[in-house]
Amino acid sequence: MFFEGQAAIAAFERPDGRWDVTVHFADAPDYQLIRELVTNAAGAGIADGIIFDTVEARDWVKASLSDLIPVPAGRFVVHGQHDRARVPPNKLGIEIEAALAFGTGHHGTTRGCLLLLDHVLKAWRPRRVLDLGTGTGVLAIAAAKALHENVLASDIDPPSVQVARDNARLNMAGPLVQAIRATGFAAPQFAGRAPFDLVLANILANPLRQLAGPMAGHLAPSAMVILSGLLTHQATAVIAAYRARGLVPLRHLRIEGWSSLLLRKVD
């Protein structure tokens, strides 16, 4: 409804299943027009709840960086360039800047996956690892740095693939992380690298359920799977989809209303 550059829009799903939508305008919009547009799309009740406010001018890049404090997750610490010196020497630092891809380590799903990855690596050393829906590449980089093994990383979004490659090089893991564009498991690289010992998939609940069958077909015996990107109330349906494919749940982390799951394939 708006010309390019006229408005910036952000939408976030809350843990209760509702959505918050924020629209930033460079100039004051027509309040009545906005309410009419929302009334037509979502009803008068939602339109009546719109709040208009004026935001002061500030250096938003600097402000956003100040909020991105280092995130510890087991042996891993996800941080921005401005906090590189704050990573303890006994931790594995993963430097990720906010970019046009999902995953700076500050979301409960990313942290949950890293915590489960750390848990898995304390007792086991997988050799064939896949990060499905890699986003910024944070999970692939974490696995590559911890294992010193090659990791396949895929994403449906071409900019995310490039971001993941750039981040892997930044973190001295470029030779170990192969980032490819792929939808689901529809790429020849999957067949060439399978069966996988460990799959990490931080995407969304519905795609995770749809991928249960194809993923099970690409797993080695006793393989581990780490899933996230789902709200806590969605976990039961996702677990059921994978249990039907021979995977049993081992751990369930709940962080900020989001669930992260660790499952194992039954031989």
Secondary structure, 3 states (H helix, E strand, C coil): CCCCCCEEEEEEECCCCCEEEEEEECCCCCHHHHHHHHHHHHCHHHHHCCCCCCCCCCCHHHHHHHHCCCEEECCEEEECHHHHHHCCCCCEEEECCCCCCCCCCCCHHHHHHHHHHHHHHCCCCCCCEEEECCCCCHHHHHHHHHHCCCEEEEECCHHHHHHHHHHHHHCCCCCCEEEEECCCCCCHHHHHHCCEEEEEEECCHHHHHHCHHHHHCCEEEEEEEEEEEEEHHHHHHHHHHHHCCCEEEEEEEEECCEEEEEEEECC
